[in-house]
Structure formats: structure tokens, C-alpha cells
């Protein structure tokens, strides 16, 4: 019903329009005009505000997409590289390092997750994480001691 009234208003005065940004009525000077020519004493205020709104919306959408992508990759990276990362922190460019099992577990190390099992020179199983080897060497105070090397 209200829509009809608006349409009737339009047909009675083809130059009278409703601004797409602020909803005020204005008198159009040409057929392409969609916004108030002047608002708060500023020429093209509504048109520029609308443009900015669209740009901000596009930016917000873009940021959302980027965040989604980042989240996706971070999760993938965490799952894939957590053990390797922990070994890197423990190893710190030494030749080989002894580390307690509890320390690794406290750092979030997951012993169930290993990419490969290989054998050391004594024919015993060694876990392999990327370029790192994790070799169980002894048991001390109910804790297992591993040797980490590359
Ligand atoms: Zn306006």
C-alpha cells in the first residue's frame, strides 16, 4: 500500500526522487541522479557516503575471506608440524640432544603422531620427524630419555 503511494508520487513528479543513501526526497536535475545533490551543505555527500559504505563492505568481506584462509592454513600447519617444531625448539642447532619424555609431552609432543619409523645402527626403532630422529636411549627415574639428532 505504501509502495503504491510512493509510486504515485513519482509519477506525478518525475523529477522528485528518494535518495538511495539517506531516504530523503530530492529534485533530480538529470535522469542518472540517485542521491541528494547536496546534504549538510556538502555536494555529493550521500553519493560519496554510499560509495564509502560499499567499499568498506567489500573490504570487510575481503578481510573475512583472508581470515578464513589464514585460519585454515594455521590449523593445517599446527597439526602437521607441531612435533617437528617442538624438536626444533629442543634441538637448537646442537649435534644431538638428550631430552626427557615428560618434557616433550609437556611441550605438547604427540608420540602417536610420527611420519616414519626407521632403524638405528643397533637395529632398534627410531622415530623420524622430518629431518629429526628421536631415539629412545635409556630410562632414568621412571622417565624415558630420548636422543634427538639430525
Ligand atoms: Zn541523501
Backbone and ligand atoms as CSV (ligand in chain L), in Angstrom:
chain,resi,resn,atom,element,x,y,z
A,1,UNK,N,N,0.836,-1.202,0.000
A,1,UNK,CA,C,0.000,0.000,0.000
A,1,UNK,C,C,0.871,1.253,0.000
A,2,UNK,N,N,1.859,1.294,0.903
A,2,UNK,CA,C,2.752,2.451,0.990
A,2,UNK,C,C,3.576,2.580,-0.292
A,3,UNK,N,N,3.958,1.425,-0.821
A,3,UNK,CA,C,4.730,1.380,-2.059
A,3,UNK,C,C,3.957,2.070,-3.195
A,4,UNK,N,N,2.661,1.794,-3.214
A,4,UNK,CA,C,1.804,2.364,-4.258
A,4,UNK,C,C,1.760,3.887,-4.164
A,5,UNK,N,N,1.658,4.376,-2.918
A,5,UNK,CA,C,1.628,5.826,-2.688
A,5,UNK,C,C,2.902,6.452,-3.223
A,6,UNK,N,N,4.053,5.805,-2.914
A,6,UNK,CA,C,5.353,6.299,-3.379
A,6,UNK,C,C,5.405,6.339,-4.902
A,7,UNK,N,N,4.926,5.273,-5.525
A,7,UNK,CA,C,4.934,5.204,-6.991
A,7,UNK,C,C,4.080,6.310,-7.601
A,8,UNK,N,N,2.947,6.556,-6.956
A,8,UNK,CA,C,2.062,7.618,-7.436
A,8,UNK,C,C,2.741,8.983,-7.325
A,9,UNK,N,N,3.477,9.124,-6.222
A,9,UNK,CA,C,4.207,10.377,-6.025
A,9,UNK,C,C,5.201,10.579,-7.155
A,10,UNK,N,N,5.896,9.470,-7.498
A,10,UNK,CA,C,6.893,9.532,-8.561
A,10,UNK,C,C,6.248,9.937,-9.889
A,11,UNK,N,N,5.149,9.270,-10.180
A,11,UNK,CA,C,4.541,9.513,-11.494
A,11,UNK,C,C,3.995,10.936,-11.616
A,12,UNK,N,N,3.594,11.502,-10.455
A,12,UNK,CA,C,3.074,12.864,-10.541
A,12,UNK,C,C,4.198,13.879,-10.761
A,13,UNK,N,N,5.403,13.545,-10.258
A,13,UNK,CA,C,6.545,14.444,-10.462
A,13,UNK,C,C,7.782,13.613,-10.788
A,14,UNK,N,N,8.110,13.428,-12.047
A,14,UNK,CA,C,9.200,12.539,-12.444
A,14,UNK,C,C,10.571,13.003,-11.946
A,15,UNK,N,N,10.695,14.241,-11.505
A,15,UNK,CA,C,11.999,14.742,-11.063
A,15,UNK,C,C,12.199,14.599,-9.564
A,16,UNK,N,N,11.107,14.221,-8.925
A,16,UNK,CA,C,11.202,14.050,-7.491
A,16,UNK,C,C,11.622,12.609,-7.193
A,17,UNK,N,N,12.698,12.454,-6.422
A,17,UNK,CA,C,13.209,11.111,-6.142
A,17,UNK,C,C,13.541,10.948,-4.673
A,18,UNK,N,N,13.691,9.670,-4.278
A,18,UNK,CA,C,14.122,9.349,-2.917
A,18,UNK,C,C,15.603,8.975,-2.981
A,19,UNK,N,N,16.396,9.608,-2.144
A,19,UNK,CA,C,17.847,9.340,-2.113
A,19,UNK,C,C,18.097,7.896,-1.683
A,20,UNK,N,N,18.950,7.179,-2.439
A,20,UNK,CA,C,19.245,5.775,-2.128
A,20,UNK,C,C,20.053,5.627,-0.853
A,21,UNK,N,N,20.700,6.699,-0.422
A,21,UNK,CA,C,21.507,6.606,0.794
A,21,UNK,C,C,20.722,6.994,2.043
A,22,UNK,N,N,20.164,8.232,2.033
A,22,UNK,CA,C,19.542,8.716,3.275
A,22,UNK,C,C,18.019,8.613,3.282
A,23,UNK,N,N,17.396,8.374,2.113
A,23,UNK,CA,C,15.954,8.209,2.064
A,23,UNK,C,C,15.175,9.518,1.977
A,24,UNK,N,N,15.868,10.636,1.965
A,24,UNK,CA,C,15.188,11.927,1.800
A,24,UNK,C,C,14.766,12.098,0.346
A,25,UNK,N,N,13.740,12.925,0.142
A,25,UNK,CA,C,13.359,13.194,-1.241
A,25,UNK,C,C,14.146,14.402,-1.751
A,26,UNK,N,N,14.417,14.372,-3.029
A,26,UNK,CA,C,15.142,15.493,-3.641
A,26,UNK,C,C,14.650,15.664,-5.062
A,27,UNK,N,N,14.964,16.769,-5.655
A,27,UNK,CA,C,14.573,17.025,-7.028
A,27,UNK,C,C,15.762,16.754,-7.941
A,28,UNK,N,N,15.583,15.790,-8.850
A,28,UNK,CA,C,16.675,15.397,-9.740
A,28,UNK,C,C,16.842,16.403,-10.865
A,29,UNK,N,N,18.081,16.651,-11.227
A,29,UNK,CA,C,18.360,17.558,-12.339
A,29,UNK,C,C,18.637,16.792,-13.622
A,30,UNK,N,N,18.929,15.502,-13.452
A,30,UNK,CA,C,19.082,14.655,-14.637
A,30,UNK,C,C,18.690,13.220,-14.293
A,31,UNK,N,N,18.520,12.411,-15.325
A,31,UNK,CA,C,17.951,11.072,-15.147
A,31,UNK,C,C,18.804,10.110,-14.349
A,32,UNK,N,N,20.124,10.343,-14.262
A,32,UNK,CA,C,21.010,9.398,-13.592
A,32,UNK,C,C,21.147,9.659,-12.094
A,33,UNK,N,N,20.612,10.789,-11.664
A,33,UNK,CA,C,20.781,11.152,-10.255
A,33,UNK,C,C,20.047,10.192,-9.325
A,34,UNK,N,N,20.743,9.618,-8.362
A,34,UNK,CA,C,20.145,8.668,-7.415
A,34,UNK,C,C,20.279,9.139,-5.965
A,35,UNK,N,N,21.076,10.198,-5.765
A,35,UNK,CA,C,21.337,10.673,-4.406
A,35,UNK,C,C,21.098,12.183,-4.320
A,36,UNK,N,N,20.896,12.663,-3.082
A,36,UNK,CA,C,20.748,14.104,-2.859
A,36,UNK,C,C,21.947,14.818,-3.492
A,37,UNK,N,N,21.708,15.879,-4.249
A,37,UNK,CA,C,22.848,16.591,-4.833
A,37,UNK,C,C,23.688,17.287,-3.759
A,38,UNK,N,N,23.059,17.562,-2.637
A,38,UNK,CA,C,23.719,18.353,-1.610
A,38,UNK,C,C,23.107,17.997,-0.258
A,39,UNK,N,N,23.942,17.687,0.701
A,39,UNK,CA,C,23.411,17.414,2.044
A,39,UNK,C,C,24.388,17.983,3.068
A,40,UNK,N,N,23.839,18.561,4.150
A,40,UNK,CA,C,24.650,19.247,5.176
A,40,UNK,C,C,25.591,20.257,4.530
A,41,UNK,N,N,25.163,20.818,3.405
A,41,UNK,CA,C,25.986,21.809,2.707
A,41,UNK,C,C,27.147,21.201,1.937
A,42,UNK,N,N,27.159,19.846,1.813
A,42,UNK,CA,C,28.265,19.198,1.107
A,42,UNK,C,C,27.737,18.588,-0.192
A,43,UNK,N,N,28.353,18.961,-1.299
A,43,UNK,CA,C,27.957,18.456,-2.612
A,43,UNK,C,C,28.297,16.962,-2.693
A,44,UNK,N,N,27.337,16.179,-3.209
A,44,UNK,CA,C,27.503,14.730,-3.397
A,44,UNK,C,C,27.790,13.975,-2.102
A,45,UNK,N,N,27.332,14.523,-0.985
A,45,UNK,CA,C,27.581,13.880,0.312
A,45,UNK,C,C,27.058,12.438,0.321
A,46,UNK,N,N,25.776,12.276,-0.043
A,46,UNK,CA,C,25.154,10.953,0.021
A,46,UNK,C,C,25.790,9.967,-0.947
A,47,UNK,N,N,26.112,10.457,-2.139
A,47,UNK,CA,C,26.725,9.596,-3.155
A,47,UNK,C,C,28.081,9.082,-2.655
A,48,UNK,N,N,28.866,9.987,-2.070
A,48,UNK,CA,C,30.185,9.606,-1.569
A,48,UNK,C,C,30.091,8.700,-0.348
A,49,UNK,N,N,29.102,8.971,0.510
A,49,UNK,CA,C,28.910,8.123,1.684
A,49,UNK,C,C,28.551,6.704,1.260
A,50,UNK,N,N,27.674,6.635,0.264
A,50,UNK,CA,C,27.237,5.330,-0.237
A,50,UNK,C,C,28.421,4.557,-0.824
A,51,UNK,N,N,29.245,5.271,-1.579
A,51,UNK,CA,C,30.421,4.674,-2.203
A,51,UNK,C,C,31.353,4.124,-1.128
A,52,UNK,N,N,31.547,4.930,-0.088
A,52,UNK,CA,C,32.428,4.536,1.019
A,52,UNK,C,C,31.873,3.302,1.736
A,53,UNK,N,N,30.549,3.300,1.896
A,53,UNK,CA,C,29.882,2.185,2.566
A,53,UNK,C,C,30.123,0.893,1.787
A,54,UNK,N,N,29.982,0.996,0.462
A,54,UNK,CA,C,30.192,-0.178,-0.399
A,54,UNK,C,C,31.646,-0.633,-0.304
A,55,UNK,N,N,32.578,0.333,-0.335
A,55,UNK,CA,C,33.998,-0.003,-0.244
A,55,UNK,C,C,34.322,-0.676,1.086
A,56,UNK,N,N,33.757,-0.135,2.163
A,56,UNK,CA,C,34.009,-0.697,3.487
A,56,UNK,C,C,33.446,-2.112,3.589
A,57,UNK,N,N,32.283,-2.291,2.979
A,57,UNK,CA,C,31.656,-3.617,2.994
A,57,UNK,C,C,32.527,-4.601,2.218
A,58,UNK,N,N,33.026,-4.153,1.064
A,58,UNK,CA,C,33.903,-5.014,0.272
A,58,UNK,C,C,35.167,-5.367,1.042
A,59,UNK,N,N,35.731,-4.372,1.712
A,59,UNK,CA,C,36.943,-4.597,2.497
A,59,UNK,C,C,36.680,-5.574,3.641
A,60,UNK,N,N,35.525,-5.374,4.297
A,60,UNK,CA,C,35.166,-6.251,5.414
A,60,UNK,C,C,35.010,-7.684,4.914
A,61,UNK,N,N,34.372,-7.847,3.755
A,61,UNK,CA,C,34.195,-9.186,3.180
A,61,UNK,C,C,35.541,-9.806,2.828
A,62,UNK,N,N,36.415,-8.976,2.272
A,62,UNK,CA,C,37.745,-9.445,1.885
A,62,UNK,C,C,38.519,-9.888,3.125
A,63,UNK,N,N,38.448,-9.071,4.184
A,63,UNK,CA,C,39.140,-9.399,5.431
A,63,UNK,C,C,38.630,-10.721,5.992
A,64,UNK,N,N,37.318,-10.914,5.890
A,64,UNK,CA,C,36.712,-12.156,6.375
A,64,UNK,C,C,37.278,-13.365,5.616
A,65,UNK,N,N,37.367,-13.219,4.293
A,65,UNK,CA,C,37.888,-14.298,3.454
A,65,UNK,C,C,39.348,-14.598,3.809
A,66,UNK,N,N,40.130,-13.530,3.972
A,66,UNK,CA,C,41.555,-13.686,4.293
A,66,UNK,C,C,41.700,-14.393,5.640
A,67,UNK,N,N,40.893,-13.979,6.614
A,67,UNK,CA,C,40.942,-14.600,7.942
A,67,UNK,C,C,40.599,-16.084,7.879
A,68,UNK,N,N,39.607,-16.379,7.050
A,68,UNK,CA,C,39.194,-17.776,6.887
A,68,UNK,C,C,40.363,-18.601,6.333
A,69,UNK,N,N,41.028,-18.034,5.330
A,69,UNK,CA,C,42.170,-18.709,4.711
A,69,UNK,C,C,43.291,-18.904,5.720
A,70,UNK,N,N,43.603,-17.832,6.467
A,70,UNK,CA,C,44.676,-17.892,7.461
A,70,UNK,C,C,44.380,-18.966,8.502
A,71,UNK,N,N,43.142,-18.957,8.991
A,71,UNK,CA,C,42.722,-19.935,9.984
A,71,UNK,C,C,42.945,-21.341,9.450
A,72,UNK,N,N,42.510,-21.541,8.212
A,72,UNK,CA,C,42.613,-22.852,7.580
A,72,UNK,C,C,44.067,-23.318,7.550
A,73,UNK,N,N,44.952,-22.435,7.094
A,73,UNK,CA,C,46.351,-22.827,6.946
A,73,UNK,C,C,47.043,-23.002,8.291
A,74,UNK,N,N,46.691,-22.157,9.257
A,74,UNK,CA,C,47.302,-22.273,10.579
A,74,UNK,C,C,46.957,-23.612,11.218
A,75,UNK,N,N,45.707,-24.012,11.078
A,75,UNK,CA,C,45.274,-25.288,11.662
A,75,UNK,C,C,46.034,-26.437,10.999
A,76,UNK,N,N,46.133,-26.391,9.664
A,76,UNK,CA,C,46.848,-27.426,8.923
A,76,UNK,C,C,48.294,-27.512,9.391
A,77,UNK,N,N,48.912,-26.333,9.538
A,77,UNK,CA,C,50.310,-26.257,9.906
A,77,UNK,C,C,50.535,-26.840,11.297
A,78,UNK,N,N,49.635,-26.496,12.218
A,78,UNK,CA,C,49.740,-26.945,13.593
A,78,UNK,C,C,49.707,-28.474,13.660
A,79,UNK,N,N,48.729,-29.052,12.977
A,79,UNK,CA,C,48.568,-30.500,13.005
A,79,UNK,C,C,49.780,-31.181,12.382
A,80,UNK,N,N,50.263,-30.632,11.277
A,80,UNK,CA,C,51.346,-31.283,10.551
A,80,UNK,C,C,52.709,-31.096,11.197
A,81,UNK,N,N,52.945,-29.896,11.751
A,81,UNK,CA,C,54.312,-29.556,12.129
A,81,UNK,C,C,54.566,-29.388,13.614
A,82,UNK,N,N,53.595,-29.688,14.441
A,82,UNK,CA,C,53.767,-29.452,15.872
A,82,UNK,C,C,54.945,-30.231,16.448
A,83,UNK,N,N,55.022,-31.507,16.192
A,83,UNK,CA,C,56.106,-32.330,16.723
A,83,UNK,C,C,57.457,-31.853,16.207
A,84,UNK,N,N,57.487,-31.558,14.919
A,84,UNK,CA,C,58.735,-31.106,14.313
A,84,UNK,C,C,59.196,-29.789,14.938
A,85,UNK,N,N,58.219,-28.909,15.163
A,85,UNK,CA,C,58.512,-27.607,15.764
A,85,UNK,C,C,59.063,-27.779,17.183
A,86,UNK,N,N,58.473,-28.663,17.952
A,86,UNK,CA,C,58.928,-28.912,19.331
A,86,UNK,C,C,60.366,-29.443,19.309
A,87,UNK,N,N,60.654,-30.354,18.384
A,87,UNK,CA,C,62.013,-30.896,18.285
A,87,UNK,C,C,63.013,-29.816,17.899
A,88,UNK,N,N,62.570,-28.903,17.058
A,88,UNK,CA,C,63.442,-27.792,16.664
A,88,UNK,C,C,63.778,-26.924,17.878
A,89,UNK,N,N,62.765,-26.668,18.722
A,89,UNK,CA,C,62.967,-25.856,19.926
A,89,UNK,C,C,63.927,-26.570,20.883
A,90,UNK,N,N,63.745,-27.876,21.038
A,90,UNK,CA,C,64.589,-28.674,21.934
A,90,UNK,C,C,66.017,-28.761,21.387
A,91,UNK,N,N,66.135,-28.969,20.105
A,91,UNK,CA,C,67.413,-29.249,19.458
A,91,UNK,C,C,68.339,-28.032,19.426
A,92,UNK,N,N,67.820,-26.906,19.010
A,92,UNK,CA,C,68.554,-25.628,18.964
A,92,UNK,C,C,69.954,-25.736,18.367
A,93,UNK,N,N,70.027,-26.305,17.172
A,93,UNK,CA,C,71.279,-26.341,16.408
A,93,UNK,C,C,72.449,-27.056,17.073
A,94,UNK,N,N,72.181,-27.974,17.982
A,94,UNK,CA,C,73.270,-28.779,18.533
A,94,UNK,C,C,73.459,-30.006,17.652
A,95,UNK,N,N,74.455,-30.819,17.971
A,95,UNK,CA,C,74.689,-32.019,17.161
A,95,UNK,C,C,73.680,-33.097,17.556
A,96,UNK,N,N,73.545,-33.301,18.873
A,96,UNK,CA,C,72.497,-34.185,19.359
A,96,UNK,C,C,72.142,-33.743,20.774
A,97,UNK,N,N,70.936,-34.060,21.166
A,97,UNK,CA,C,70.463,-33.551,22.442
A,97,UNK,C,C,69.665,-34.638,23.147
A,98,UNK,N,N,69.872,-34.729,24.451
A,98,UNK,CA,C,69.084,-35.671,25.238
A,98,UNK,C,C,67.892,-34.931,25.824
A,99,UNK,N,N,66.753,-35.561,25.746
A,99,UNK,CA,C,65.552,-34.907,26.258
A,99,UNK,C,C,64.648,-35.931,26.932
A,100,UNK,N,N,64.024,-35.509,28.045
A,100,UNK,CA,C,63.113,-36.393,28.766
A,100,UNK,C,C,61.764,-36.458,28.061
A,101,UNK,N,N,61.168,-37.642,28.156
A,101,UNK,CA,C,59.860,-37.849,27.548
A,101,UNK,C,C,58.835,-36.872,28.135
A,102,UNK,N,N,58.879,-36.679,29.467
A,102,UNK,CA,C,57.889,-35.787,30.107
A,102,UNK,C,C,58.032,-34.346,29.612
A,103,UNK,N,N,59.277,-33.919,29.351
A,103,UNK,CA,C,59.462,-32.548,28.863
A,103,UNK,C,C,58.793,-32.382,27.493
A,104,UNK,N,N,59.000,-33.377,26.632
A,104,UNK,CA,C,58.387,-33.322,25.302
A,104,UNK,C,C,56.858,-33.298,25.414
A,105,UNK,N,N,56.322,-34.146,26.275
A,105,UNK,CA,C,54.860,-34.220,26.442
A,105,UNK,C,C,54.323,-32.892,26.988
A,106,UNK,N,N,55.062,-32.318,27.942
A,106,UNK,CA,C,54.639,-31.015,28.475
A,106,UNK,C,C,54.629,-29.928,27.410
A,107,UNK,N,N,55.481,-30.098,26.412
A,107,UNK,CA,C,55.521,-29.111,25.325
A,107,UNK,C,C,54.446,-29.376,24.271
A,108,UNK,N,N,53.695,-30.457,24.450
A,108,UNK,CA,C,52.602,-30.760,23.518
A,108,UNK,C,C,52.973,-31.799,22.491
A,109,UNK,N,N,54.088,-32.489,22.712
A,109,UNK,CA,C,54.530,-33.503,21.766
A,109,UNK,C,C,53.561,-34.685,21.741
A,110,UNK,N,N,53.252,-35.162,20.539
A,110,UNK,CA,C,52.314,-36.275,20.386
A,110,UNK,C,C,53.077,-37.492,19.867
A,111,UNK,N,N,53.318,-38.465,20.771
A,111,UNK,CA,C,54.109,-39.648,20.391
A,111,UNK,C,C,53.368,-40.586,19.442
A,112,UNK,N,N,52.042,-40.439,19.409
A,112,UNK,CA,C,51.273,-41.299,18.495
A,112,UNK,C,C,51.404,-40.817,17.043
A,113,UNK,N,N,51.823,-39.545,16.910
A,113,UNK,CA,C,51.887,-38.944,15.583
A,113,UNK,C,C,53.332,-38.891,15.076
A,114,UNK,N,N,53.705,-39.866,14.287
A,114,UNK,CA,C,55.042,-39.823,13.689
A,114,UNK,C,C,54.937,-40.164,12.205
A,115,UNK,N,N,55.670,-39.432,11.383
A,115,UNK,CA,C,55.582,-39.675,9.937
A,115,UNK,C,C,56.270,-40.979,9.513
A,116,UNK,N,N,57.358,-41.386,10.233
A,116,UNK,CA,C,58.085,-42.575,9.781
A,116,UNK,C,C,58.820,-43.258,10.928
A,117,UNK,N,N,59.029,-44.565,10.799
A,117,UNK,CA,C,59.855,-45.320,11.742
A,117,UNK,C,C,61.029,-45.906,10.967
A,118,UNK,N,N,62.216,-45.691,11.495
A,118,UNK,CA,C,63.404,-46.260,10.842
A,118,UNK,C,C,64.196,-47.047,11.901
A,119,UNK,N,N,65.317,-47.676,11.503
A,119,UNK,CA,C,66.131,-48.445,12.459
A,119,UNK,C,C,67.487,-47.780,12.643
A,120,UNK,N,N,67.951,-47.760,13.887
A,120,UNK,CA,C,69.289,-47.210,14.141
A,120,UNK,C,C,70.343,-48.304,13.931
A,121,UNK,N,N,71.619,-47.976,14.223
A,121,UNK,CA,C,72.714,-48.918,13.942
A,121,UNK,C,C,72.609,-50.205,14.761
A,122,UNK,N,N,71.885,-50.135,15.909
A,122,UNK,CA,C,71.698,-51.356,16.712
A,122,UNK,C,C,70.443,-52.130,16.283
A,123,UNK,N,N,69.824,-51.685,15.240
A,123,UNK,CA,C,68.618,-52.358,14.761
A,123,UNK,C,C,67.385,-52.031,15.576
A,124,UNK,N,N,67.431,-50.964,16.352
A,124,UNK,CA,C,66.276,-50.569,17.147
A,124,UNK,C,C,65.476,-49.475,16.430
A,125,UNK,N,N,64.201,-49.434,16.759
A,125,UNK,CA,C,63.317,-48.480,16.069
A,125,UNK,C,C,63.593,-47.046,16.516
A,126,UNK,N,N,63.668,-46.152,15.548
A,126,UNK,CA,C,63.851,-44.717,15.777
A,126,UNK,C,C,62.704,-43.994,15.082
A,127,UNK,N,N,62.122,-43.020,15.786
A,127,UNK,CA,C,61.046,-42.244,15.163
A,127,UNK,C,C,61.653,-41.107,14.358
A,128,UNK,N,N,61.036,-40.832,13.214
A,128,UNK,CA,C,61.569,-39.794,12.329
A,128,UNK,C,C,60.517,-38.718,12.110
A,129,UNK,N,N,60.930,-37.488,12.392
A,129,UNK,CA,C,60.038,-36.327,12.195
A,129,UNK,C,C,60.736,-35.362,11.267
A,130,UNK,N,N,60.416,-35.385,10.014
A,130,UNK,CA,C,61.112,-34.546,9.035
A,130,UNK,C,C,62.573,-34.932,9.013
A,131,UNK,N,N,63.473,-33.985,9.298
A,131,UNK,CA,C,64.904,-34.306,9.292
A,131,UNK,C,C,65.420,-34.691,10.691
A,132,UNK,N,N,64.513,-34.796,11.669
A,132,UNK,CA,C,64.906,-35.168,13.038
A,132,UNK,C,C,64.677,-36.656,13.311
A,133,UNK,N,N,65.595,-37.227,14.108
A,133,UNK,CA,C,65.408,-38.591,14.600
A,133,UNK,C,C,65.225,-38.529,16.107
A,134,UNK,N,N,64.342,-39.360,16.614
A,134,UNK,CA,C,64.093,-39.416,18.051
A,134,UNK,C,C,64.343,-40.855,18.486
A,135,UNK,N,N,65.416,-41.016,19.249
A,135,UNK,CA,C,65.913,-42.348,19.601
A,135,UNK,C,C,65.813,-42.543,21.116
A,136,UNK,N,N,65.119,-43.609,21.529
A,136,UNK,CA,C,64.995,-43.880,22.965
A,136,UNK,C,C,66.297,-44.501,23.451
A,137,UNK,N,N,67.016,-43.829,24.372
A,137,UNK,CA,C,68.318,-44.335,24.801
A,137,UNK,C,C,68.311,-44.989,26.176
A,138,UNK,N,N,67.594,-44.432,27.122
A,138,UNK,CA,C,67.578,-45.065,28.456
A,138,UNK,C,C,66.372,-44.621,29.269
A,139,UNK,N,N,66.280,-45.232,30.460
A,139,UNK,CA,C,65.201,-44.892,31.358
A,139,UNK,C,C,65.831,-44.414,32.664
A,140,UNK,N,N,65.461,-43.223,33.098
A,140,UNK,CA,C,66.009,-42.642,34.328
A,140,UNK,C,C,64.858,-42.110,35.186
A,141,UNK,N,N,64.810,-42.536,36.445
A,141,UNK,CA,C,63.757,-42.079,37.380
A,141,UNK,C,C,62.359,-42.213,36.778
A,142,UNK,N,N,62.054,-43.360,36.252
A,142,UNK,CA,C,60.750,-43.618,35.635
A,142,UNK,C,C,60.426,-42.706,34.455
A,143,UNK,N,N,61.449,-42.088,33.897
A,143,UNK,CA,C,61.234,-41.233,32.720
A,143,UNK,C,C,62.117,-41.758,31.594
A,144,UNK,N,N,61.615,-41.692,30.383
A,144,UNK,CA,C,62.412,-42.144,29.244
A,144,UNK,C,C,63.265,-40.982,28.732
A,145,UNK,N,N,64.508,-41.319,28.386
A,145,UNK,CA,C,65.403,-40.309,27.830
A,145,UNK,C,C,65.557,-40.605,26.330
A,146,UNK,N,N,65.320,-39.583,25.554
A,146,UNK,CA,C,65.491,-39.718,24.107
A,146,UNK,C,C,66.681,-38.917,23.644
A,147,UNK,N,N,67.256,-39.370,22.570
A,147,UNK,CA,C,68.293,-38.582,21.917
A,147,UNK,C,C,67.680,-38.009,20.648
A,148,UNK,N,N,67.841,-36.712,20.495
A,148,UNK,CA,C,67.354,-36.050,19.274
A,148,UNK,C,C,68.551,-35.715,18.415
A,149,UNK,N,N,68.507,-36.112,17.168
A,149,UNK,CA,C,69.595,-35.748,16.253
A,149,UNK,C,C,69.079,-35.667,14.823
A,150,UNK,N,N,69.951,-35.089,13.972
A,150,UNK,CA,C,69.572,-34.953,12.561
A,150,UNK,C,C,70.356,-35.912,11.703
L,1,ZN,ZN,ZN,20.612,11.745,0.608
